[in-house]
Each structure stands twice: as structure tokens, then as C-alpha cells.
Amino acid sequence: VLRDWLEDPLDDVSTLHQQLDLLSTIVRIEYSTNCTTVINLLEEASAAFQGASSLSLQNLTILENRLTWIVLFIGSMIGGRVSFQVNDDNDSLDGRLICSVLRLMQISDS
């Protein structure tokens, strides 16, 4: 339970997988634009996480779950790629996504 007796959507694994599979397909339509948007969302949430020392436990949990969902989405975006389709631009975008997640890992480890 996160807020106002609502359940954590990350707890429903089968629905989460269905949503991520669907979104990883949809995001491929405008992959460049969508990657940039997701990276911006991750950086925004990462910055909020860095300044989270003054947040209540409930708000910190919400922020951590937001970061978790974004990282899962990034993994789904990269994993949903068709392996036989080679595109250097997509490789570069996938690399940017991976680097963003690795930066978040450095922040969370410190």
C-alpha cells in the first residue's frame, strides 16, 4: 500500500509484464523521441532521489517505485528489440539508456 490505501502496481507481476511488453512495442514507433523522453524522466527522478533526504518514508517509497518502473521500462525497451534488425542509431540510443541506468546505480549505491 503506497498512498490512500492504493496497492503497489509493481506487485502485480503478470500485469506489469503485459504492460511492459505492450509499451516496448509501442515505443519503437518513434524510438528516438521516446528514448529521449524516458532518459529525461529517469534523470528527473534520479535528481529527486538524490535530494530525497528530507522526504517522508511514504514519499521516498513512491519515488523508489517510480525509478523501479522506469528502469523496468528501459529494460523492456531494449529487450523488446528485434534481434535481426540492425540499426546503428538504435544501438546508440540503447547505449544512452543503459548509461542512464548505470548512473542511477552509482547514485543509489552511494
N, C-alpha and C positions, 0 to 999 in steps of 0.2 A: 504494500500500500504506500503510495507516494504522497498524494495530496488529496484531501477531501474524500477519502475512502475509495479512491480510484486505484485499480490494480496496475502493477508494472507491466506494460505491454511486452517487455523483453522476456517475461516469464513464460509467455505462450510461444514455445519454440516452433510449433508447426505453422502457426500464423505468421510468425516472424520470417521463417524460411520462404513461405509463399509470397509475402510482400517483397522480400529482397530479390527473389527470382524474377518477379514481375518488374520491379523497378530497374534491375540490372539490364533488362531487355529494353525498356523504355528509354533509359539514359543513353543508349547507343545512338539514338536518332540524331541528337545534337551533342555528341560526346565532348567536343572541345569546350563548348559553353557550359555544359553540365559539370565537367571536371573542375573548371574554374570556380563555379558556384559552390561545389562541395568542398573544395580546398578553402575557400573563403569562410564557409560555415565552420569547418574544423579549426581554422586559425582563430576565428572569433570565440569559439567555445574554449579553445586552449588558453587564450588570453584571459578569459573569465575564470578558468580553472586556476591559473597562476595567481590571480588576485582573490582566491576563494577563502583566504584565512578568516575573513570576517563573516562568512556565510553561516547560516544555521545548518544543522545536520541535515534537515529535510531538503533545503535548497542545494546543499552540496551533493546529496544523493541524486537529485534531479539533474544537476549539471553532469555528474559522472555518467548517468544513464544516457544523457544526450550525446556525450562523447562516445560512449559504447555503441550507440546506434549508428553514429556517423562512421566509426571505424568498421563496423559490420557492413555497412552500406558500401564503403570503399572496397572492402574485400570482395563483396558480391559484384561490384562493378568490374573489378579486374578479373575475377574468376568467371564471370559470365561472358567473357570474350571468346569468340570462336577461334580456336587454335590454328586453323588452316588459313585464316585471313591475316595476312601480313600487312602491317601499316606502320611505318616509322613514326608518323605523327601520334598514333595511338600508343606506341611504345613510350614515347616521350611523355605523354600525358599520364600513363600508368606509373612511370618513374616519379613524376611530380607527386602523384597521390601517395606512393609508397614513402617518399621522403617526408611528406607531411605527417604521416602516421609515425615514422621513426622519430621525428622532432617531438611529437606528443609523448612518445615513450620516454624520451630524455627528460621531459618536464615532469612526468608522473613519477619517475624514478628518483628525482631529486627532492 
